[in-house]
Amino acid sequence: MKPEKLRIVLALFIAGLIGYGIGVSKIALDWKNFQPHLEITSKEPPPSLMQADFSQFWLVLNKIETSYYDKEAINSQKIIDGAISGMIGSLNDPYTVYLPPKQNDDFKQGMAGQYGGIGAELGMKDKQIIIVAPLDGSPAQKLGLKAGDAILKVNDESTAGWSLNQTVEKIRGPKGTDVLLSIAHKGATEPQDVNLTRDTITVKSLTSWTKKIKDIDNIDTKTEALAAAADQKVIYLRLSQFGDQTNKEWSALAVKLNQQLQNDKNIKGIVFDLRRNPGGYLNDAVNIVEEFVKDGVAVQQENREKERMAYNVRGNGLLTDVPMVVLIDKGSASASEIVAGALQDHKRALLVGETSFGKGTIQQAEDLGDTAGLHVTIAKWLTPNGTWVHQKGLKPDVEVSLKKDQPDRDTQLEKAIEELLKQ
């Protein structure tokens, strides 16, 4: 068998793994450039299963083969795929999944760069399919879908008992086609039906601008704190995902920002926006941390034997001294939580906004050789101080919510700038 492709990733949500058909995958595997280093040579059962009793399995399979009324409905490959999915489902871990050939192929194609879908990253919480983060400018965001919304139905089919994989298959599709979702908005008493037209989703990891405070949109610049600093400048930096191009985009932008800071002393600092960022590669997160932190641990990884390994910064960051504030919300997860947690633990930046999602595990993605794929949770990650955020999230230093009655006002960004001015 040919060597299989393997890479450790921070799998935020398996919906993303299958591709950007629903939205944006933040756990992209670089299949083209990755150098394989794993080979599977044995098909023997693992030692733990050598004594297992498979008689019931074979009995049920035989009954289906010999007694089921519709012989044409019996598909041996689907039976095997279902058995594998059921085995993985017994772990009760939404981040460990088996991807049959079509889903795995969809995932790989999704990593190519453009995808047909509604632009919303999905997850599972309390056995419900939820939206973690709508992509900026996507159909999902334009029609008001928000982090925390639950998807109750897809085209009038209930999602109760669905896996993330099933949900992806139902929602993704070609540009221009429609999908009807029944959405339970957080805090609402009745669900809402939303008809979305799928679009081609193009993802850009980074956006930034430098403006005088008085020229910044969507904030109240007449407050006492902001009005007094109206002519001071702020760099706004948004990282929406950790994708294949993030490191390349980041390297070019970091040089540009460093030059701006050296040439313009009227720049107060950076507001780093990680809201609605559902995660990505572990190594990419470490690279971002070391851009801002001079030395120390970026993140810790703990394996099944409870052994910990620290990922240390290399001390070559260009932005280690610039004042900064980080924005997070309930859509910030996985790799974005690694970055925010490291900056908080190192007292490098204040966190402003809402408690993050709480995704503290690491997945290993493997190509099985028959065009199927397997993603397995292999470890958990902890902040430099040893905090495990899983299912708890990171608590911001300054808690601020967006005002529902003022949808055009970004009170979190406003507060972040106020905190930046205090530094």
C-alpha atoms as one frame of an Amber mdcrd trajectory, in Angstrom:
protein
   0.000   0.000   0.000   1.253   3.461  -0.788   2.226   5.689   2.144  -0.839
   7.499   3.470  -1.090  11.229   3.970  -1.182  12.387   7.553  -1.239  15.747
   9.296  -2.116  16.996  12.737  -4.802  19.644  12.667  -7.081  21.492  15.019
 -10.374  20.216  13.674 -12.948  22.722  14.713 -16.020  21.193  13.195 -16.369
  18.287  10.885 -18.812  20.210   8.705 -15.828  22.199   7.619 -13.805  19.058
   7.049 -16.090  17.918   4.279 -15.548  21.205   2.515 -16.879  24.652   2.313
 -20.169  23.403   0.907 -21.803  24.699   4.042 -19.168  27.216   4.756 -15.545
  27.531   5.467 -13.268  24.803   6.710 -10.778  26.047   9.205  -8.907  22.780
   9.349  -7.675  22.510   5.815  -5.187  19.799   5.041  -2.542  20.763   2.527
  -2.747  17.532   0.551  -0.710  18.846  -2.370   2.347  19.968  -0.437   2.252
  17.669   2.568   4.953  15.006   2.665   3.479  11.651   3.755   5.221   9.782
   6.540   2.778   7.090   7.639   2.250   3.679   6.136  -0.471   1.246   7.118
   0.699  -2.301   6.571  -1.574  -4.402   8.801  -5.254  -5.153   8.485  -5.310
  -7.370  11.581  -7.639  -6.293  14.399  -6.015  -4.362  17.263  -5.181  -6.364
  20.423  -8.098  -4.823  22.343 -10.562  -6.415  19.905  -8.959  -9.849  19.577
 -11.242 -11.239  22.287 -14.357  -9.272  21.282 -17.502 -11.210  20.417 -18.559
 -10.314  16.868 -21.238 -13.021  16.648 -24.094 -10.513  16.965 -22.631  -8.381
  14.188 -22.402 -11.299  11.787 -25.835 -12.553  12.824 -27.477  -9.212  12.068
 -25.596  -8.883   8.788 -26.693 -12.365   7.761 -30.332 -11.594   8.649 -30.222
  -8.486   6.472 -28.679 -10.401   3.573 -31.173 -13.258   3.751 -34.383 -11.668
   5.036 -34.641  -7.997   4.185 -37.563  -7.527   1.805 -35.864  -5.155  -0.675
 -32.754  -6.888  -1.987 -31.866  -3.942  -4.206 -31.566  -1.686  -1.153 -28.759
  -3.814   0.284 -25.447  -2.133  -0.459 -22.438  -3.843   1.096 -20.259  -0.720
   0.963 -22.916   1.381   2.666 -23.234  -1.308   5.350 -19.481  -1.190   5.981
 -19.426   2.613   5.992 -22.349   2.629   8.405 -20.642   0.134  10.704 -17.484
   2.238  10.777 -19.468   5.409  11.445 -21.339   3.650  14.243 -18.072   2.497
  15.801 -16.734   6.030  15.743 -20.056   7.370  17.013 -19.640   5.259  20.165
 -16.842   7.636  21.184 -19.376  10.472  21.489 -16.795  12.832  20.000 -18.094
  15.019  17.150 -14.519  15.733  16.030 -13.565  12.102  15.381 -15.148  11.077
  12.074 -14.913   8.647   9.202 -15.265  10.216   5.754 -16.422   7.825   3.029
 -14.824   8.339  -0.395 -17.268  10.968  -1.685 -17.159  13.023   1.505 -13.385
  12.759   1.670 -13.149  13.823  -1.966 -15.482  16.753  -1.264 -13.226  17.724
   1.611 -10.088  17.690  -0.523 -11.764  19.645  -3.294 -12.955  22.088  -0.698
  -9.391  22.811   0.255  -8.689  24.052  -3.259 -10.024  27.511  -2.489 -13.605
  28.151  -3.624 -16.721  26.369  -2.533 -20.430  26.295  -3.189 -22.439  26.792
  -0.028 -24.035  29.217   2.412 -20.860  30.215   4.270 -21.470  29.025   7.832
 -19.223  26.861   9.982 -21.213  24.213  11.842 -20.728  22.401  15.095 -22.623
  20.249  17.542 -23.638  21.232  21.041 -26.028  19.366  23.327 -26.775  17.007
  20.387 -27.972  19.907  18.246 -26.467  21.144  14.990 -25.470  24.750  15.577
 -23.875  27.575  13.644 -20.507  28.484  15.074 -19.483  31.287  12.744 -20.991
  32.704   9.551 -18.382  33.800   7.042 -18.062  37.511   6.389 -20.193  38.489
   3.390 -21.679  35.008   3.000 -25.360  34.194   2.326 -25.610  32.986   5.925
 -24.383  36.284   7.336 -26.446  38.410   4.948 -29.646  36.667   6.051 -28.873
  37.153   9.736 -27.623  33.728  10.855 -25.450  34.080  13.944 -23.145  32.042
  16.150 -25.209  29.876  18.481 -28.217  29.514  16.171 -29.481  25.929  15.978
 -30.469  24.285  12.684 -33.664  22.327  13.372 -34.576  21.339   9.809 -33.022
  21.263   6.348 -35.555  21.361   3.507 -38.282  20.315   5.982 -36.266  17.310
   7.213 -35.567  17.280  10.941 -31.881  17.321  11.908 -32.598  15.397  15.134
 -30.086  12.578  15.307 -28.121  13.821  12.311 -24.345  13.854  12.296 -22.415
  16.860  11.073 -21.543  14.883   7.946 -25.216  14.308   7.133 -25.986  17.971
   7.660 -23.197  19.023   5.321 -24.434  16.734   2.566 -27.936  18.169   2.839
 -26.934  21.848   2.925 -24.029  22.072   0.513 -24.647  22.414  -3.214 -23.982
  24.362  -6.414 -24.053  28.120  -6.635 -27.509  29.520  -7.383 -29.483  26.678
  -5.821 -31.622  27.177  -2.714 -31.755  25.472   0.652 -34.450  26.014   3.292
 -33.323  25.986   6.923 -35.443  26.100  10.060 -33.392  28.157  12.518 -33.807
  28.511  16.279 -32.172  31.842  17.052 -30.601  32.045  20.478 -33.151  33.532
  22.880 -36.059  33.356  20.418 -39.269  31.539  21.344 -40.190  30.340  17.850
 -38.024  28.941  15.034 -37.644  30.878  11.794 -37.592  29.462   8.268 -34.783
  30.964   6.198 -34.374  30.308   2.477 -30.757  30.740   1.403 -29.345  30.815
  -2.096 -25.994  29.069  -2.218 -23.027  31.017  -3.543 -19.372  30.461  -4.354
 -17.500  31.098  -1.128 -14.053  32.625  -1.539 -12.021  32.852   1.612  -9.429
  35.484   2.490  -7.796  34.926   5.843  -6.730  38.464   6.663  -8.145  41.935
   6.327  -6.768  45.116   7.844  -7.049  48.884   7.783  -5.465  51.855   9.516
  -7.739  54.787  10.347  -8.068  57.795  12.572 -10.507  57.021  15.363 -12.905
  59.703  14.138 -13.107  57.948  10.738 -13.895  54.440  11.990 -17.312  53.148
  10.982 -19.850  51.390  13.206 -18.691  52.881  16.512 -19.800  55.926  18.490
 -16.816  58.245  18.083 -18.522  60.932  20.184 -18.051  59.134  23.491 -15.774
  60.992  25.881 -12.862  58.579  25.553 -12.931  58.363  21.753 -13.679  62.014
  21.069 -10.612  63.021  23.063  -8.400  60.844  20.825 -10.202  61.499  17.539
  -7.033  62.086  15.492  -5.075  59.127  16.844  -4.847  56.135  14.523  -5.669
  52.495  15.130  -4.684  49.422  13.129  -7.568  46.990  12.815  -6.516  43.437
  11.960  -9.050  40.678  11.364  -8.115  37.017  11.055 -11.223  35.168   9.883
  -9.702  31.710   9.430  -6.513  29.657   9.589  -6.397  28.323   6.039  -3.862
  27.182   3.493  -2.828  30.729   2.611  -2.824  32.195   6.131   0.930  32.008
   6.734   1.739  33.547   3.358  -0.794  36.343   3.845   0.365  36.905   7.413
   4.071  37.201   6.578   3.455  39.923   4.007   1.035  41.806   6.259   3.320
  41.670   9.326   6.125  43.363   7.382   3.716  46.035   6.159   2.329  46.700
   9.653   5.818  46.876  11.146   6.794  49.522   8.611   3.628  51.504   9.342
   4.324  51.462  13.066   7.897  52.647  12.560   6.923  55.463  10.199   3.731
  56.737  11.843   4.009  57.549  15.551   0.364  58.567  15.619  -0.707  54.900
  15.544  -1.822  53.917  19.031  -1.766  50.151  18.487  -3.586  47.118  17.076
  -7.089  45.779  17.596  -6.799  42.088  16.662 -10.224  40.683  15.774 -10.640
  36.905  16.228 -14.417  36.944  16.421 -16.229  34.269  14.394 -12.913  32.537
  13.703 -13.531  28.803  14.139  -9.913  27.663  14.014  -7.390  25.820  11.869
  -3.867  24.433  11.927  -2.061  24.110  15.250   1.249  25.245  13.749  -0.372
  28.295  12.177  -1.708  29.318  15.576   1.794  29.024  17.055   3.185  31.156
  14.212   0.651  33.891  14.958   1.426  33.819  18.676   5.149  34.224  18.113
   4.532  37.316  15.997   3.399  39.055  19.186   5.206  37.208  22.020   8.982
  37.434  22.515   9.568  34.147  24.358   7.928  31.340  26.267   5.244  28.773
  25.526   2.607  29.348  22.862   0.512  26.250  23.632   0.806  22.852  25.301
  -0.313  19.520  23.884  -1.321  16.616  26.151  -1.537  13.098  24.705  -3.459
  10.022  25.853  -0.663   9.113  28.269  -1.057  12.532  29.968   2.351  13.551
  28.651   2.667  17.225  27.764   4.693  18.829  25.022   5.195  22.582  24.839
   5.304  24.561  21.600   7.669  27.460  22.228   7.906  30.707  20.305  11.141
  31.335  18.413  11.592  34.989  19.321  11.551  36.441  15.809   8.236  38.296
  15.870   7.930  41.752  14.317   5.071  42.998  16.491   6.136  42.030  20.003
   6.082  45.553  21.453   3.039  47.177  19.857   0.085  47.786  22.242  -2.853
  45.549  21.362  -6.309  44.349  22.328  -7.900  41.097  21.116 -11.585  40.679
  20.263 -13.246  37.282  20.848 -16.803  35.972  20.885 -18.721  32.682  21.036
 -17.680  31.991  17.443 -13.951  32.066  18.341 -12.768  28.481  18.636  -9.868
  26.080  18.336  -6.793  27.773  16.842  -8.204  31.244  17.479  -8.602  30.270
  21.143  -4.974  29.115  21.190  -3.859  32.532  19.992  -6.143  34.466  22.339
  -5.285  32.217  25.298  -1.541  32.612  24.767  -1.768  36.393  24.491  -3.889
  36.503  27.645  -1.619  34.189  29.661   1.486  36.141  28.646  -0.332  39.367
  29.593   0.430  40.540  26.088  -3.108  41.685  25.355  -6.483  42.211  26.975
  -9.329  40.056  25.661 -12.512  42.005  24.968 -15.912  40.622  23.980 -17.692
  37.386  24.936 -16.607  33.976  26.219 -15.236  31.902  23.338 -16.664  28.592
  22.084 -14.467  26.107  23.933 -12.823  23.642  21.507  -9.739  22.198  23.171
  -8.843  19.055  21.216  -6.499  18.224  18.350  -7.281  15.942  15.417  -5.079
  13.800  13.190  -6.278  13.472   9.600  -5.384  10.344   7.661  -6.015   9.178
   4.108  -7.050   5.524   4.239  -5.869   4.583   0.771  -9.254   3.618  -0.690
 -10.072   7.342  -1.079 -11.811   7.385   2.317 -10.507   9.449   5.207 -10.333
   9.284   8.981 -10.032  12.143  11.453  -9.193  11.122  15.010  -8.912  13.213
  18.158  -5.410  12.411  19.407  -4.748  14.995  22.106  -5.971  18.054  23.891
  -4.327  21.447  23.938  -3.871  23.767  26.900  -2.936  27.421  27.226   0.593
  28.283  28.420  -0.681  28.380  32.001  -2.237  24.924  31.643  -5.887  25.906
  31.158  -8.070  23.506  29.153 -10.819  25.571  27.521 -12.831  22.598  26.221
 -16.586  23.178  26.603 -15.828  26.204  28.814 -14.184  28.714  26.527 -11.895
  31.629  27.289 -13.334  34.325  29.505 -12.529  37.838  28.254 -10.865  40.361
  30.546 -13.550  42.876  29.581 -16.985  41.435  28.792 -19.014  43.317  26.196
 -22.015  42.160  24.165 -23.317  43.599  20.932 -26.528  45.590  21.323 -29.470
  43.913  19.613 -31.305  47.223  19.313 -28.288  48.824  17.588 -27.288  46.335
  14.870 -25.084  48.888  13.067 -23.019  49.684  16.167 -20.034  47.508  17.061
 -19.864  48.050  20.807 -17.144  45.400  21.162 -14.823  47.159  18.730 -15.670
  50.449  20.426 -14.681  49.067  23.832 -11.512  47.496  22.418 -10.385  50.877
  21.110 -11.147  52.493  24.460  -9.018  49.857  26.212  -6.245  50.343  23.666
  -6.146  54.065  24.432  -5.483  53.282  28.093  -2.211  51.466  27.312
